[in-house]
Amino acid sequence: MTTNIRYIVPFFFLIMSFIPFILMTDLFPFMRFGMFAETVQSTPQKEKFSLQIHLPNGRNESLSERQIGLDESHLNYLARTYFYNHELDFFAVHLKKSGLLKKKERLIIIHKTLEGNQWKQDILFDQ
């Protein structure tokens, strides 16, 4: 009886080690890692969003990530999501409720896109 278990257990583990390769439906793991891997390339960012406050004295002041409480990538993600879902007003209302603005200050959301080698700015929200 012990000889059967001594041969069955290694055989079972050997079979179990090949099951992931049998169930695999594509070769992505082999292409991502190993000798077929491509170099990792970062794509340049072609659009950015920034927030500014229009002060009562007529100046515009940019809001930093520390003042907003979000990382730049999170702010860009949220603004891009609301912009393409046509809900930028909803986003601005939430920013105003967060206590960033005083009574007579206006929020300005700026959309910057890279065209060629220059950044083009569009004011999306000014209220």
C-alpha positions as CSV (number, residue, x, y, z in Angstrom):
1,M,0.0,0.0,0.0
2,T,2.8,2.4,0.8
3,T,4.5,1.8,-2.5
4,N,1.4,2.8,-4.4
5,I,1.1,6.1,-2.5
6,R,4.8,6.7,-3.0
7,Y,4.3,6.6,-6.8
8,I,0.9,8.1,-7.0
9,V,1.7,11.4,-5.1
10,P,4.6,12.5,-7.4
11,F,2.6,11.4,-10.5
12,F,-0.4,13.5,-9.2
13,F,1.8,16.6,-8.7
14,L,3.4,16.1,-12.1
15,I,0.0,16.0,-13.8
16,M,-1.2,19.0,-11.8
17,S,1.8,21.1,-12.9
18,F,0.8,20.6,-16.6
19,I,-2.9,21.6,-16.2
20,P,-2.3,25.3,-16.6
21,F,-0.6,24.7,-19.9
22,I,-3.4,22.5,-21.1
23,L,-6.1,25.0,-20.1
24,M,-4.3,28.1,-21.5
25,T,-6.1,29.6,-24.4
26,D,-3.5,31.9,-25.8
27,L,0.2,32.5,-25.7
28,F,0.1,35.9,-24.0
29,P,2.2,34.9,-20.9
30,F,5.0,33.7,-23.2
31,M,4.9,36.9,-25.3
32,R,4.8,39.2,-22.3
33,F,7.7,37.6,-20.5
34,G,10.6,35.7,-21.7
35,M,12.5,35.7,-25.0
36,F,9.5,36.9,-27.0
37,A,8.8,40.0,-24.9
38,E,8.6,43.4,-26.5
39,T,10.2,46.4,-24.9
40,V,7.8,48.4,-22.6
41,Q,7.1,51.8,-24.1
42,S,5.3,54.7,-22.5
43,T,2.9,56.7,-24.6
44,P,3.2,60.4,-24.3
45,Q,0.2,62.1,-22.7
46,K,-1.7,64.1,-25.3
47,E,-4.3,65.7,-23.1
48,K,-4.3,67.2,-19.7
49,F,-6.9,68.9,-17.5
50,S,-6.1,71.7,-15.0
51,L,-8.2,73.6,-12.5
52,Q,-8.0,77.3,-11.8
53,I,-9.8,79.7,-9.5
54,H,-10.8,83.1,-10.8
55,L,-10.3,85.5,-7.9
56,P,-12.4,88.6,-7.2
57,N,-9.5,90.8,-8.0
58,G,-9.4,89.5,-11.6
59,R,-6.4,87.1,-11.3
60,N,-6.5,83.4,-12.1
61,E,-4.8,81.1,-9.7
62,S,-3.9,77.4,-10.6
63,L,-4.9,74.8,-8.1
64,S,-2.1,72.4,-7.1
65,E,-2.6,68.7,-6.4
66,R,-2.0,69.4,-2.7
67,Q,-4.9,71.9,-2.6
68,I,-7.3,69.6,-4.5
69,G,-6.2,66.5,-2.6
70,L,-5.8,64.3,-5.7
71,D,-2.8,63.2,-7.6
72,E,-2.4,64.7,-11.1
73,S,-3.2,61.4,-12.8
74,H,-6.4,60.9,-10.7
75,L,-7.5,64.4,-11.5
76,N,-6.9,63.9,-15.2
77,Y,-8.8,60.6,-15.1
78,L,-11.8,62.1,-13.3
79,A,-11.9,65.2,-15.5
80,R,-11.6,63.1,-18.7
81,T,-14.3,60.7,-17.6
82,Y,-16.7,63.5,-16.8
83,F,-15.7,65.5,-20.0
84,Y,-16.4,62.6,-22.4
85,N,-19.6,61.6,-20.6
86,H,-20.8,65.2,-20.9
87,E,-21.1,65.5,-17.1
88,L,-18.6,68.3,-16.5
89,D,-21.2,70.4,-14.7
90,F,-21.7,67.5,-12.2
91,F,-17.9,67.3,-11.6
92,A,-17.7,71.1,-11.1
93,V,-20.5,71.0,-8.5
94,H,-18.7,68.3,-6.5
95,L,-15.5,70.4,-6.6
96,K,-17.3,73.5,-5.4
97,K,-18.9,71.5,-2.6
98,S,-15.5,70.2,-1.5
99,G,-14.7,73.7,-0.1
100,L,-12.0,74.7,-2.6
101,L,-13.7,77.9,-3.4
102,K,-14.8,80.9,-1.4
103,K,-18.0,82.8,-2.0
104,K,-17.0,85.1,-4.9
105,E,-14.5,82.8,-6.6
106,R,-15.2,81.0,-9.9
107,L,-14.0,77.6,-10.9
108,I,-12.3,77.3,-14.3
109,I,-11.6,73.9,-15.9
110,I,-9.0,73.9,-18.7
111,H,-8.5,71.2,-21.3
112,K,-5.0,71.1,-22.8
113,T,-4.4,69.0,-25.9
114,L,-1.1,68.4,-27.7
115,E,-1.2,69.3,-31.4
116,G,2.1,68.9,-33.0
117,N,4.6,70.3,-30.6
118,Q,2.3,72.9,-29.0
119,W,-0.3,72.7,-26.3
120,K,-3.7,74.1,-27.2
121,Q,-5.9,75.3,-24.3
122,D,-9.7,75.3,-24.2
123,I,-11.8,76.6,-21.3
124,L,-14.4,73.9,-20.7
125,F,-16.1,75.3,-17.6
126,D,-16.1,78.8,-16.2
127,Q,-18.8,79.5,-13.6
